[in-house]
Amino acid sequence: MHPTKIIIHHSLTADGKTVSWGAITKYHIEMNGWRDNGYQYGIELVGDTYEIFKGRMDNEQGAHCYGFNDCSIGICMVGNFDQVGPQPAQLRLLRKLCHSLMDIYGIKPEQVLGHWETYELRGMAPQKTCPGVMFKMPEFRWKL
């Protein structure tokens, strides 16, 4: 797989300074019946520092966005951005990760999408707010 897009998600769960990336992986395997976490990356607050977690390998097809799993890298930020916006430190780390992936794969800023935007690309009304109504995707993309 050669990714042409990066798709940003939120977990819809509050980030409580404890590692829940494992819980997301467990849910994807046990509840969804998948072989692994559906995302390639996760960003989560551990203690007082945001960390990047690895899910599927970059060359493995994800299971995070219908219609785009075979051409995208999925990044899930732990948090519910329908209730509260992402923290500046979390956005800085997301931006750093996106820059790295964009450099490696030749992905342009306009191909960094919020999950909800993929519905519009398929000619559908968005079914989700992901990565949340408090995550300002156009502003994030503009600053890449």
N, C-alpha and C positions, 0 to 999 in steps of 0.2 A: 504494500500500500504506500502510495506517495500522497501525503495529505496536501490538500489545496485550501483547507479552511481550518480555523480554530473556532470551536463553539464553547461559549461560556455558560455555565450552569450555577445554580445554588442548590444546596441540599434541602432547603425548606426546614432545617432544624437549627435551633439556636446553637451557637458555638460557645460552649461552656468551659473552655480552657482545658479540656481533657481530650484525649485522642479518641475520636469517633470515626476516623477513616476506616479502621478495622470493622466497625459496626456497619458502615456503608457497604464494604466488601461482603461481609457476612449476609446482609440483606439481599444483595444482588445475587449471591450464590444460592442461599437457602429459600428465599421467597420468590425470586424471579426464575430460578433454575439455570442461571448463567454459569459459565465456567470460571468467571473471575469478575472483578469490579468492572463496571461498564465504561468507566472513564480512563483516560490515560494518565491524568494528573488530578491531584486534589491540593487545595490550600486550606490550612487549618491553623487555628491558634493553639499552641501547646505551651502552657505556662504563660509567659509574657511575650512570646515570639511566634510569628507566623512561619510555618514550615510548608515545604512542598513535599507531597507524598506521591509515590508512583503507583499507578494502577496497571493497566495493560501496557505492554511495550508499544512504542510509537508505530512499529510496523504491523501491529495486530489491529484488526478491525474492532472498533469500539462497539458499545451497545448503549449509546447515550442519546442518539437523535435519529429518529426514523427518517430514512431517505438520505442521510448524510454520514452514516456510520462508516461507509467504505471510502470516504474521502476527507475525513476530518479527524482532528485531535480534540477530545473532550476534556475540558478543565472544569472541575467542580469546586466551587468555593463553599466551605462549610459556613452556613449561616442562613437565616431567613430574611432575604432582602425585600420581602413584601412588608415586613414589619420595621426594619431598621436598615439603614444603608451600610455598605461595607466600610470598614475602617480604612483610613489613609494608608497604614502600613500594609494592610492586606492588598489594597489596590496597587501599591508600589511593587509588591512581590509578584502579583499577577502580571503587571506590565513588564517586569523583568523576564518572567517566564515566556510571555508572548513574544517579546523581542527576540529571545533566543530561538524559539521555534520558528519565527518568521525568517530569521537569518538562515537557519539550517535548511528550511524547506522552500524558501522563496515565496512565502505567503505575504500578500499585501494587506495593509490595514483594513481595507474595505472587505476583506474576507475573514475578518475576525467578527463573529456574530454572536448575539445573544440567542439562546435556544428559541425564544419566541419568534425571532426574525426568520427562522427556517420555515415556519408555517407560511409566511407571506411569500417566500421564494417558491413554495409549492402551490401558490395560488389559493391558499386557505386562510381563513380567519385564525389568528393565534388561539390555540387551545390552552396555553399556559402563559404565565407572566415571567417565567424563568429567563434570566437570573433575578427576577424580582422587580417590582415597580420602583423600588428605591435605588436600583442599580441603573445609572444613567449610561446606557450603552453607547449612544452617539457621542457623548462627551468622552467616555473612555477611549473609544476608537479614534477620535480626533487627536487625543494626546499620545497615540502610539508613535 
